[in-house]
Amino acid sequence: MSKVTTELLLERAVPRSTRLRKIENLNLSKLQLKTGDLDPRLFSRLRHLQNLDLSDNLLDKLPANLSLPDLRVLNCSNNQLEDVTVLKQFPLLEELNYENNVYLTTNDDYKVMFLLQNLRLLNGKDVTKLANHVRVVNSRELTSKVTAHWERHFRSQLPEKYSAEHVKFLRKKFLKSAQTQVIYGPSSLSEFTRWRVKMIAEELLASMLGQEENTNPETQERVEDNEEETTENPREVGDDDIAQVTLVPSKRRGTHSTAGSVSKRPRSQCNTEEEMVLSPRKSGHSQDEPTPDRPRASNQQTKVAEETHRNGEQPPKGQSHGRSSQLTEEQKSQEQDKRVLTITPVKNLEDKEVISLEPLHFLQCHSKGNSREDFKTQLWSCVFEPPLDSGARKDPVVSTSRTMATCGGESVCLIDCETGIVLKKYKVPAEEFFTVAWTTLTMVTNDGRKKKHNILAAAGRRGIVKLIHVSADFCYGEIKAHKKPIATACFSPSCETHLFTASYDKRIGLWDIGVPDCDYNFKASQLMVLEVASIPLRIALVPSCPDQFLLAGCEEGCFAWDIRLDKPQKSRPFEVAFQFPNDKGEATASHRVDGLAFLNKDVVVSKSSKTGSIYLWSWSQSFEAQGKSCQRTRPALILAELEWSTTDLPYLTLSTCPAAESVFCGDEKGSVWMYNLSKHSSAWRASKGKRSESRIAPTQILEWPELRANGELLTEVLINNVVTDPTFTYLIALTGVNIAAVWKKT
């Protein structure tokens, strides 16, 4: 990795310069730079710098004190930036580009337009008019609403004489209330609205109370964030480096006894020789590409952060012992009685016994730089390895595996759910993996025999699909599928070599990945491109006809495509867009659908068109209705509505377990909402699609236990994804705090 030095700055100046203070244009792109490489003391000498190119690096943020008073043009595209408020240090900035920073959203666009008064071009587009609207009209309306909220609900609570303690209490109450109650603009800009409301409320309080309040709330937020951040440790992590996560008895409503301590998880003891680095000749991944960390044998355990061992089981070799291993026999017996976490039902609609789930492991195995302090890496996808026999491939419930593949950050991990051991780890520095998918290929060995092997496809921010032969610990190839990140991917159940990839470039590609020969030579080809009006987030092949139709949930709607290969068109528009009710009960086809799965061969489960609910609808009846009309936009025939969290946070996706007729979805509080719909599904069949009159409450809610890392409680846990194996033996929750939680049904 290149370090930024005086010599480097002089060399990369355009044109080359002999003095830092004379540099006006500087190109620092494609140097693998990280945030720590940008030394503010060195950059402060670039007093006349006007154009800075930091594109194609590894920056997750910019230092807050770069001191570039004359900067006019900044290019930060193709990095990993997570925050834009630091850009206010460049008040003269006129042109800004941060495309392909996947963590930045439209909300961040509005923030920079407000903060940078001179901004004209953002990501190559003229935003002059929109920026003026944000600074003037938007600010005026929000100020009016915040002031009215104060006058209506809080002015009467402020006496003529007030103490500092009373002001502190009132301030906290008002800020929280304003951010919750003041609503303006579309829901997609709710984050920006809350950010501005807090800022305006702070300013209002400062003027009303005559105190020097901090009118820059994002500064406080940044400080709080920085207190939680730790410097990545580039060295390998050993047992002494593993943070101890302790599971303490939960005090949350309705939770019975919780699991005992979470013992230290074994981190992989693989050294440099044991790490499987992706082959440069055929490797390449889009987002966070996995460089397979490769233990040479399956008994070489990858160390993971912390895990809960079941009922006093002897930890596998190489794992460090946790609190339970240090207890007396009597204490162990008491602990074992408390290990099962009984999930409390919100409403027991079916009047059945509550499912009992035992917490097995809480794994921290996707850390950046193997840092034990990393509780920020987002985990996105989890898929169980399919059985190798062909019969089970067609009916996965016949046989199931306890091995799962998970992805997040730079890594893809293969984990044994029962033991919590990370069997293999594939890692690609500077990648961020968003999706993994399994297929089973019949390969020919050197002696001409045919043998089935499971192949794992992983993709992410870089738009490249990595193909990994898991049993051989080898990433044998890559497909440069898209120029922008791949959000999700899945294999066709009817053709083992057909892979669908959905990308931020607003395209869904169908690829034939081919079958590698004994030397791992293979040929991949693109069979089809499905055109999407907005970014596709989730895709699902229709189970009753997986080689004919594909369904996708997108940033702006839910669409279906005809994917039959006997048709000549290689590039295809959507066949139908489905409409759903919005918060006002009006039908709309323009809404974010960030959760999508099939409950059975006909019933679709989707979420996000309406706050606090998940819809179940009939694919066949909705699509057949489309066939009776020439219109491409048709209402979805809704069978039922599931009650869910009222959060407006996006991308908390759902999953289904068809064998158990169940739906699962996590929320912003670390809880897993579980719906057993066996009773309702039979009623839908009997009523031929008649909609349930009332919303269906969750059968039960699995609440997040109180986990402590280094003595500190882990809070604000987002459940990004919830997955079960086909037989509902294990339940996996992937979080936004770098923890994969494993429960087992007892």
HELIX and SHEET records of a PDB file:
HELIX    1   1 THR A    6  ARG A   12  1                                   7    
HELIX    2   2 LEU A   20  LYS A   22  5                                   3    
HELIX    3   3 THR A   35  ASP A   37  5                                   3    
HELIX    4   4 PRO A   40  PHE A   43  1                                   4    
HELIX    5   5 THR A   85  GLN A   89  5                                   5    
HELIX    6   6 THR A  106  LEU A  115  1                                  10    
HELIX    7   7 THR A  128  HIS A  133  1                                   6    
HELIX    8   8 VAL A  134  ASN A  138  3                                   5    
HELIX    9   9 SER A  139  HIS A  153  1                                  15    
HELIX   10  10 ARG A  155  GLN A  157  5                                   3    
HELIX   11  11 ALA A  164  GLN A  181  1                                  18    
HELIX   12  12 SER A  187  LEU A  189  5                                   3    
HELIX   13  13 SER A  190  LEU A  209  1                                  20    
HELIX   14  14 PRO A  217  GLU A  228  1                                  12    
HELIX   15  15 ASP A  239  ASP A  241  5                                   3    
HELIX   16  16 THR A  272  GLU A  274  5                                   3    
HELIX   17  17 ARG A  310  GLY A  312  5                                   3    
HELIX   18  18 ARG A  323  GLN A  326  5                                   4    
HELIX   19  19 GLU A  329  ASP A  337  1                                   9    
HELIX   20  20 LYS A  368  ASN A  370  5                                   3    
HELIX   21  21 SER A  390  LYS A  394  1                                   5    
HELIX   22  22 VAL A  470  ALA A  472  5                                   3    
HELIX   23  23 TRP A  619  GLY A  627  1                                   9    
HELIX   24  24 PRO A  658  ALA A  660  5                                   3    
HELIX   25  25 SER A  678  SER A  687  1                                  10    
SHEET    1   A 6 ASN A  25  ASN A  27  0                                        
SHEET    2   A 6 ASN A  51  ASP A  53  1                                        
SHEET    3   A 6 VAL A  73  ASN A  75  1                                        
SHEET    4   A 6 GLU A  95  ASN A  97  1                                        
SHEET    5   A 6 LEU A 121  LEU A 122  1                                        
SHEET    6   A 6 LYS A 125  ASP A 126 -1                                        
SHEET    1   B 3 VAL A 245  VAL A 248  0                                        
SHEET    2   B 3 GLU A 706  ALA A 709 -1                                        
SHEET    3   B 3 GLU A 712  LEU A 713 -1                                        
SHEET    1   C 4 SER A 263  LYS A 264  0                                        
SHEET    2   C 4 GLU A 306  GLU A 307 -1                                        
SHEET    3   C 4 SER A 356  LEU A 363 -1                                        
SHEET    4   C 4 LEU A 341  THR A 342 -1                                        
SHEET    1   D 6 SER A 263  LYS A 264  0                                        
SHEET    2   D 6 GLU A 306  GLU A 307 -1                                        
SHEET    3   D 6 SER A 356  LEU A 363 -1                                        
SHEET    4   D 6 ALA A 740  LYS A 745 -1                                        
SHEET    5   D 6 TYR A 730  THR A 735 -1                                        
SHEET    6   D 6 ILE A 719  THR A 724 -1                                        
SHEET    1   E 5 PRO A 292  ASP A 293  0                                        
SHEET    2   E 5 VAL A 422  LYS A 427 -1                                        
SHEET    3   E 5 SER A 411  ASP A 416 -1                                        
SHEET    4   E 5 THR A 403  GLY A 408 -1                                        
SHEET    5   E 5 LEU A 379  PHE A 384 -1                                        
SHEET    1   F 4 PHE A 433  VAL A 444  0                                        
SHEET    2   F 4 LYS A 450  GLY A 460 -1                                        
SHEET    3   F 4 ILE A 464  HIS A 469 -1                                        
SHEET    4   F 4 PHE A 474  LYS A 480 -1                                        
SHEET    1   G 5 ILE A 486  PHE A 491  0                                        
SHEET    2   G 5 HIS A 498  SER A 503 -1                                        
SHEET    3   G 5 ARG A 507  ASP A 512 -1                                        
SHEET    4   G 5 SER A 525  GLU A 531 -1                                        
SHEET    5   G 5 SER A 571  ARG A 572  1                                        
SHEET    1   H 5 PRO A 536  LEU A 541  0                                        
SHEET    2   H 5 PHE A 549  CYS A 554 -1                                        
SHEET    3   H 5 GLY A 557  ASP A 562 -1                                        
SHEET    4   H 5 VAL A 576  PRO A 581 -1                                        
SHEET    5   H 5 ALA A 587  THR A 588 -1                                        
SHEET    1   I 5 PRO A 536  LEU A 541  0                                        
SHEET    2   I 5 PHE A 549  CYS A 554 -1                                        
SHEET    3   I 5 GLY A 557  ASP A 562 -1                                        
SHEET    4   I 5 VAL A 576  PRO A 581 -1                                        
SHEET    5   I 5 THR A 633  PRO A 635  1                                        
SHEET    1   J 4 GLY A 595  PHE A 598  0                                        
SHEET    2   J 4 VAL A 603  LYS A 607 -1                                        
SHEET    3   J 4 SER A 613  SER A 618 -1                                        
SHEET    4   J 4 LEU A 637  GLU A 643 -1                                        
SHEET    1   K 4 LEU A 654  CYS A 657  0                                        
SHEET    2   K 4 SER A 662  GLY A 666 -1                                        
SHEET    3   K 4 VAL A 672  ASN A 676 -1                                        
SHEET    4   K 4 GLN A 700  LEU A 702 -1                                        
END                                                                             
